[in-house]
């Protein structure tokens, strides 16, 4: 802790020259996040704290001295919105990766865990990230589930749960408010949640996908203060002008060129622009990085490096109300990143609390990994091929016209004529099936199944228990036998992702912790996940930017506009209704031959 009398007194004495520093960093070129200057200076550190930033060579009294030999020195990077669960790693293993990449603080919304385990999931997040050198600030999930009435997850949060979580000292605010419909229409649940956030004085994160004009203004008026759901450069500018803090995210890189170009047209770059990762899978986190990868993309697209770094440091600290972070200045935490170049951001050394913890992209010492045991969350019995047949009740033979889901990521309604033979819908050319089953044991509704267009004819089956945001079991495919094989593999392993093709299991990543986290070391998990991603290309014909592997995890997001399938049925994001897909049907007499 920085705010102790003894540490402050020691820092004051060292700054005045009445006592030596514990650590002196010399010969640095400091990236000044306030003035935008690059200036030569030395940094004196006492304990966890920067005690002095002073002219080069003016002090030499220190227990230990590290020469940075003219390298650039930046504050540690801050990720203002992340779901660690998307890395499928335990927090300590996640921390080892991002710390070595220069990220020293994150604002974690554990709503994936909460949607499976309820308040216990948030406690797990707090306990598993305790005592790490990575500063983990926790957000209290508001989206459990994200779309009440259209889906059912493993828990329901309202005012009582929010009040409980916001009273925990580790919780820094209300996590992304995804129920935009509830906010704008004054649902009792969302009024309770927002009121708890406002009364706490803590942050309230937004999820303003698709909001504009009066709807956006009303959303801000409810107390929301940030947004990472940017859909275009125009959307980003409207939200910035409205007063929201932007959280530019790395998980949608196709938007970055236009967003950078738009920001560069402004008279000045606001302090209300920050960076976040949102969701990064384990192989990409290891190979490309989190915030560091986003920084390099922004620079590549023409944003000056100092501005990009300011978004990731000082602006992030302002957003998260952390006056101890984000700046190389006396009185701040000594969380520092050493860079050899500003053309490509590649941390050479990382200091946390004045201690050198990483060098050349790797931790100097591994972190201890510990976590509480969690129960199995796959509350499902084994399934058979018949469970994956699309039927119309009581129709053995006939024809029908059905509503279906068209597209990936941004979906729309479609209609198609189908044949019914021996009680099953005959899949039309170019279509596949999407299937969802509640896995949390809170209701016994039958599996839901719908036609899917715009994904091509899947040459196998893809199953996942990691499906934003209710994380029910989702299977995509055409062959009922392969769909059952992939699903049963996950039921047996406690969750994860699996691929089946030609009647065989071709890839599987087990995630037995809440059906979303693995206990494997990061390199092993990354290899397995990369293999699964690559093999998925044999099943699906991926077409970026929307029809991509990542879309599997978000295909049931009922909070977004358009049709989506959930454990309760085929939903309409615009009307907030569950829709009967059958427009009309006709019986036919079965042929005697």
N, C-alpha and C positions, 0 to 999 in steps of 0.2 A: 504493500500500500504506500502511495506517495504521501498521503496526508497524515504523517506522523511527525510529532515535534522533533524527535531525534534526527530523522532523515532530513527534514527541512533545515534544521540548524546546521547539520553537517554540510549541506549543499550551500547554504549562505556563507559559511566560513571558507569553503573551497573556492567559491566564486570570488570572494574578496582577496584570496591569496593567503589566508590565515591557516589553511590546512591543505594537504595534497588531495588530488582527485584519486578515486579508485582506478579509473581508466581514462586515458587521454587518447583521443583519436586525432591524429595530426595529418596535415597535408591534404585535406579534403577540399573538394569543390561542392559547396552546399547548394542544393536546389531550394531556393527560398520560396515557399508556397504563398507567402503574403505579397511580396513585391514582384515575383517572377524573375528575380535576378539569379545568376549563377555567381557565387562569390566564394573566395578563398577564406577558409577559417578552420580553426581547431575546435574540438568539442570535448569539454571536460565532463565526466560522469561520476556521480556518487551514488552508490547503490543502484536502484532502478531508474534514477532520475538524471536528466541533463542538468548540470549545475551551472554551466557556462558555455557560451559560444563566443569565442574571442579571436583576435587577430593571430594569424599563423606565426608560430615560433615564439609567442609572447609568454608561454608557460611551458614548463618541462617537469614540474613536480607532480608525479603520479606514481601509484604503486605499479601500474602497468601501462605501457604505451604501445599503440598500434598505428603504424604509418599506413595511410591509405594511398600514398604515392600518386596524388593527383586525381584519384577516382571521384566520381560524383557520389554525393550522400543525400539520400531521400528519407523522409519518414517512412515507416512501415505502411504497407498498403492495407486498405480497409474495404471489405466486401459488405455493402449495405443491405444486401438481401440474398440469402442463400438457403436452399434446402439441402443440408448435408446428406440426407437420405438418398438423393439422386446419385451420389458417388457410390452408394451401396457399401460404404466403409464405416467402421466404427469411428467415433470422433477422434481418438488418438491417432489412428492411421491416416485419417483425413488431414489432421493437423501436421503430421510429419511431411506430407507432400506440399501443402500450401505455405507452410512456414519457410521451407527451403526455397520457395518461389517468391518470397518477400511479403506475403500476406500475413499480417500479425494480428488482425482483428476481424471478426465476422459478426454479422447480425443474423442469427439462425432462426428461421421460422420452422419449427418441427411439426408442421401440421400434417405431414405424411404419417409420422409416428402417432400423432394424436388421433388421426382418423381411424387408426387400427386399435390403439390401446387406451384412448381417452386421456385423462389427466395423468395417468401412470406413464404414458408415452412422453409427456413433457418432463415429468420428473426424471425419467430415464435419460433424456437429452441433457438435463442439467447435471445429473450425477456423473454421466459418462464423459462430460467435457470439463469437469471440475479439475483444478490444479494443472491444467495444460498451459504451456507457454503461449499458446494461441489464446487471445482474449475472445471468449465466446459470450456474446450477449444474446439472450434468448428472447424471442417474441412469443407472446401468448396467442395461440392459434384462434382465429375467429371463424374459421371456415371448416367447422366439424359438424355436419358435412358442409360442402361449399354451396350446395343447392338443396336446401331442405324441401321435402315433398317430392323431389324428383329422383332421389337416390337415398340409400341408407349405408352409412359407414359403420365403424365399430363403436361410435359414441355420438352423443349430441351435446354441444356446448351452447350455453346461453349466459345470462348475467351472472348466475352463481359461480359457474366454473371460471368465468373471466375474472371476477372479483378475487377468487382464490388465487389464481395464477399471478395477477398483477400485484398481489401482496407479497409475493416471493421476491427477495432482493435481487436474484439473478435475472429476473424478467424486466426487460427494458421498454416494453410497449406492447401494443396490440398488433398482431400479425396481419398480413394483407387481407383486406375486407373484400372478399370475393362475391358476397351476396349483394351485388349492386342493386338488384331488383328489390330486395328487402330494405335496403337503405332508402331508396327513392320512394318506396311505397309505405314506409313507416311500420315495418313489421315489428311486433313486440320484441322478438328475439334480437334483432339488430339494434333496436333502440336501447335495450339493456346492455348489449356489448359495447356500443359506442359510448354510452353514458359512463360505464365503468372506466373506459379508457380516458375520457375527458376528466373525470373526477380524480384519476390517478396522477394526472399531469404528465403522463408518459406518452411516447410516440404512438401514432395511429397510422399504420401502413395501408396503402391503397392497392387496388387492383381494378383499374378503370378502363378495362379493355372495351373499346368501341364507344366510350362515352364522349360526347361532344356537346357544345352549345349549352342549353338550359340544364340538361342532364348532368353534364360535367360540373357546372356551377353548383347545382344542388348537392352533388356528391361532396364537394369541398365544404359546403355549408354544414354538412353533417359532422365535420371535424377531421376528415381524412387529409393527410398532408404530403403523401408521396405516391409515386406510381412507377412501376417497372414494365407495365403491359403496353409498351409502345408499338404501334402498328405501322407508322410511317413518319417521315420527317415532319409533315404538316401536323400530325398528331402530337409529336414531341413538342413542337413550338406552341401549339394551342395549350397544352398542359403546363408548359413553363410560364406562359403568359398568364395563365389562370392562377398561378401561385404554387403549384405542386413542385416538390423536389423530384427531379428526374433521377431514376436509377437506370442508367443505360446498361443493358445486360449483354453478356457475351454469348448467351444461348441462342440468340437470333442474329448471327453475324451478317446476314443478307441485308439487314436494315442499316448497317453502320455507315456505308458510304454516303447515303442520302442524309442521314442524321448529322454527320460531320459537316457536310456541305451546308446544311441549313444553319447549324450553330455558328459557322464562320461568317454568316451574313449579319449576325447580331452586333450591335454597337459594343457590347462587352459580354464576356462569358460569366454567367451568374455563379454565385457560390452555391446555388441550389441545383447543381449538376453533379451527380455522384455515379459511381460504377458498382455493378453487382454481377454475379455469375448466375444466380437463380438455380439452374440445374446443369451439372456437368457430370457425365458418366466417368467411371474409374479409369478407363484406358485413355480417354481424352485429357483427363485431369493430369495424368502422369506424363503423357507424351507432349501435349500442347500447353497445359497449364490452365489456371483459373483466371484471376485478375490479371496476371502477367500476360496471358495470351490476349486478353481484351485490350490492354494497354498497347501492345504491339500492333494489333489490328487498327486501333484508332490512329496511331502514328502513321501506319502504312497508308491510311486513307486521308492523310493530310492534316491531322490535328497536331499542333506543336506539342512536343514531348512534355514541356513544362506544364502546359494546360492539362494534358492527359494525366500527368502525375498529381496535379492539384485536385482533379476530380477524385482520384483514388486515395487521397490522403487528407488534406485539410478540409475539403468539402465534405468528405465522409464523416470526419470527426464532428464538424458542425451539425450535420444531420442527426447524428446519434447522440448529440449532447455530451460529447466526451472531450472536455477541455484539457485532458491529459494526453491526448493523442493528436496525430496529424501534422505536427510542426516540429522543426528542429529549433527549439528555443528552451531557455532555462525554465525549469519548473515542469516541463513535459516529460513523459516517459521516454526512456532511451530505447525506443523501438526504431531501429534504423536499418536501411538497406543500402549496400554499397554497389554501385553500378560502374562498369568500365566505359559505358557509352550511353548516350541518350538517343542514338539512332535505333538501336535494338535494346529493349529492356531485358537484361539478363543478370539477375542478382549474383554478385560475386561472393558477398558475405551478408549475413543477416544477424543483427543483434536484437535481442529481446530483453528488456529490463537491464540493459548494459552488459549482457552476456552474449558472447559469440556462440550462436547455436547452429548455424548452417554455413557451409562453404561450398561454392561451385555447384549449387543445385542439390546438395545432399545434407541431411542432418549430421552433425558431428557425433551426437549420441542418440540412439533410438529412444522413443518415448514408451513408458510403461502402458500396456493395454489392459484395461479392466472394465468390466461392465456387469450389471446385475443380470441374472438369468431371467428370461422372459418365457411365458407359456407359448405353446404352439398356437398359431392364429389361423390355421387353415382348417376351419371347422366344416369339412366336407367329406362325404363318403366317396369311394371310387365311382367313376362314371363309366358309362358304356356308350357305344356309337349311337344308340337310339336317343340319348340325351342331347345329341347335336343335330337332330333332324328338325327342319323348319316345317311346321304343320299348320293347318287351319282346322279348328275343332270340328270333328264329326264329318269331315270331307275326305273320302277315300280317293275319288277320281273327279276331276273337274278342272275348271279354270278360275283364275282370280286376278284381280288388279291390286297391287300392293304399293304402299308408300315405302320408300327406302332411303338410306343415307347415301348421299353423293359427295365424294371428295374427301380429302384429308386435311386436317387442321382447320380450314374454313369450310364448313359443311353446308349443304343445302338439301332441300327435299327433292326427291325424284319419285317417279311412278313407273311401274313396269307390269306388263302382263306375264303371268306365269301359268304353267301347267301343274296340276296336282296328280301324282301317280302313286297308288298304294299308300296314301296318307301323307306323302311327303311332297314338298315343293321341289320341282325340278329346277336346279340352278340355271338361270339364263346365261348365255355367253357373255363373258366380260365381268361377271359378278362373283363375289365371294360372300362368305358368311361372317358375321360378328356375333359373338356369344358371350353373355355375362352371367355370372352366378354369385350371389351374396356369399361371402366366406366368413363373416364375423359371428355367426350364430345368433343374430338378433331377430331374424325372421326366417321362415321356411318357404318363401316364395319360390316358384319353379324357376329354372334357368330362363333367361330372356335371349331371344335370337332374332336377328334381322338381316336383311340383304344389304350388301355393301358394294357400291359402285365407285370406280375411280381408284381402286387399289389393284386393278388387274385381276387376272385369274391366279390366285395364290397357288403355287406349286408345292403345297405342304401346309403345315399348321404352325402358328406362332402363339405361345401362351405366356401370360405374365400375371403375377399377383401384385406387381407394382404398377398401378394404373391410377393416375391423378383423377380425383383427389380422394375417392372413397376406397380405392385399393381393393376392389373386389376382383375375382378371378375373371380374366378376359382371354378369349381365344379367337383367333382369326384363321380362317381356312376354307377349304371346300370339301375335304374328305372327312366324314364323321369318325372313321377309325383313327386317322392321324390326329384329329382334334382331341379325341379321347386320350390318346397316348400322351400328348403334350400336357394336357390338363392333369392327368393322373400322376405324371412325373412330379409336378409341382405340389400336388396334394401330399405325396409321399415324402417330399424333401422339406416341407414346411414353407414352401413358397420359392419365388425366384422367377426365372425366365427359361423357356424351353422351346426347342424347334423339333418338329417331326417331319420326315419326308420319305416317300417310298416305303411307308410302313415301319420306319425305324426312327429312333431318337438320334438326331444328328448333332445336337448341342444342348447343353444344360448348365445353368449357373444357379446353384442353390443359394437361397437367402433365407435361412431359417429364423433370423431375428426379425420378428414382426412381418415376415414375408417380404422384407425389403432390404435387410442388411446382411452382409456376409461376415464371418469371422476370419476369413482368409487374409494373409498379408497382402498389401496393395499390389505388388508386382504379380502375384499369382492370380488375384482377382482380375487384374487388368488383362492378362493373357487370356483367361477364360472368357471374359466379356468381349474382348476384341474378336475372338474366334466366333462367338455367338453372333455378333454384329455382321461379320463377314459372311458367315453361312446363311444369315437371313437374306442376303442378296440372291441366293439360289432359290429362295421361296417367293420373295416379292421383287418386283421390278421397280426399284426405288427411282423417284423422279424429284430431285431437290427443286425448290427449297421446302416444299410442304410434305410431299409423300416421301418421307425419310424414316429411318429406323426409329428415331426419337418419337415419331408420331404415334407409335404403338402405345406408348405410356400415356399419351394425352387424348386418345381417341374417344374416351368416355367422359370428357369434361363437360358436364351438363350445364355448367355456369356460363359457357360460351354460347354465342348465337348459333342457330341452326339445330338440326336434329342430332341427337346422340343417344346411344343405347346405355342404359344403366341396369342395375339389378332389379329395378321396379318396372322397366319397360322402355319403350321408344319415346323419348322426350323431345319437346320443342323448347329451345332456349329463348325464343321470343315470347311465346304465350305462357310459358311456365306450366305446361300441361303434359300429361302422359297421353300419347296418341295411339289409337288403334290403327295398326298399319293396313288393315284390310279395308279397301274401298268398296269392293263388291266381289262376289264369287258365285259360281254356278256348279251344281252337281251334274255328274254324268253317270249314266248307267255303265256298270263294268261290262266289258265285252265278254261273251261266253267263250271266246277263243283264247 
